[in-house]
Amino acid sequence: MFTKVYYLVRSPADGRYLTAHLEEESKGYLLLFHEHFEALSYLNTHGGELANSLAVESIPSSALGGLLKRWGFTGIGIVTDPLLPKIDFLKHNDK
């Protein structure tokens, strides 16, 4: 069986992930990219001086549920255009 692989951005210094916050009290939406180069494009375009201190990692879709639950993220944001950026937000249902 094939598993979709996503790419995410993480800080090697403290282990935190790149997230988007739509609501003030939200724990954030984990940003995911379809390709490694899209994550790098996003960082280079929008990351400024922080881009060099972040790393791109891969994660299989089968591991996303556990990651969302462990870190308490509200959901995921799939970046469909890293330059604009255009992001599709999906709320996580932990039931």
C-alpha positions in Angstrom: 0.0 0.0 0.0 1.3 3.4 -0.9 1.5 6.2 1.6 1.5 9.9 0.7 4.6 11.8 2.0 4.3 15.4 3.1 7.1 17.8 4.0 7.0 20.1 7.1 9.3 22.7 8.5 10.9 22.3 11.9 13.4 24.1 14.1 16.4 21.9 14.9 17.1 24.2 17.9 13.9 23.6 19.9 11.9 21.0 17.8 8.9 23.2 17.1 7.0 23.0 13.8 6.0 25.8 11.5 2.4 26.5 12.1 -0.3 29.0 11.1 -2.7 30.5 13.7 -6.2 31.5 12.5 -7.6 32.2 16.0 -5.8 33.7 18.9 -6.5 30.8 21.3 -5.8 28.2 18.6 -2.8 25.8 19.0 -2.2 26.3 15.4 -2.4 24.4 12.1 0.6 22.4 11.1 1.8 23.6 7.7 2.4 20.8 5.2 3.9 20.9 1.7 3.6 18.4 -1.2 7.2 18.6 -2.2 10.5 19.3 -0.5 11.3 22.2 -2.9 7.9 23.9 -2.1 8.9 24.0 1.6 12.2 25.6 0.7 10.5 28.1 -1.6 8.1 29.1 1.2 11.0 29.5 3.6 13.1 31.6 1.2 10.1 33.8 0.2 8.5 34.3 3.6 11.1 33.2 6.2 13.5 36.0 5.9 16.5 35.7 8.2 14.9 32.6 9.9 15.1 30.5 6.8 18.6 29.3 7.6 17.7 28.2 11.1 14.9 25.9 10.0 14.9 22.4 8.4 12.6 20.6 6.1 11.5 17.1 7.2 9.4 14.4 5.6 6.5 12.6 7.2 4.2 9.8 5.9 0.5 10.6 6.0 0.0 7.6 8.3 2.0 9.4 11.0 0.1 12.7 10.8 -2.7 11.8 13.2 -0.3 10.9 16.0 1.7 14.0 15.5 -1.4 16.2 15.6 -2.6 14.6 18.8 0.8 14.6 20.5 1.4 18.3 19.8 -2.3 19.3 20.2 -2.5 21.0 16.8 -5.9 22.3 15.7 -5.4 20.7 12.2 -3.3 21.0 9.1 -2.7 23.6 6.5 -1.7 22.2 3.2 0.3 24.8 1.3 -0.8 24.6 -2.4 1.2 27.7 -3.6 4.2 28.5 -1.5 4.9 31.9 -3.2 1.5 33.6 -2.6 1.0 31.6 -0.2 -2.2 29.7 -0.7 -3.1 27.3 2.1 -6.0 24.9 2.5 -6.9 24.5 6.2 -8.3 21.2 7.5 -9.5 20.9 11.1 -8.4 17.8 12.9 -11.1 15.6 14.4 -9.4 13.6 17.2 -12.3 11.1 17.7 
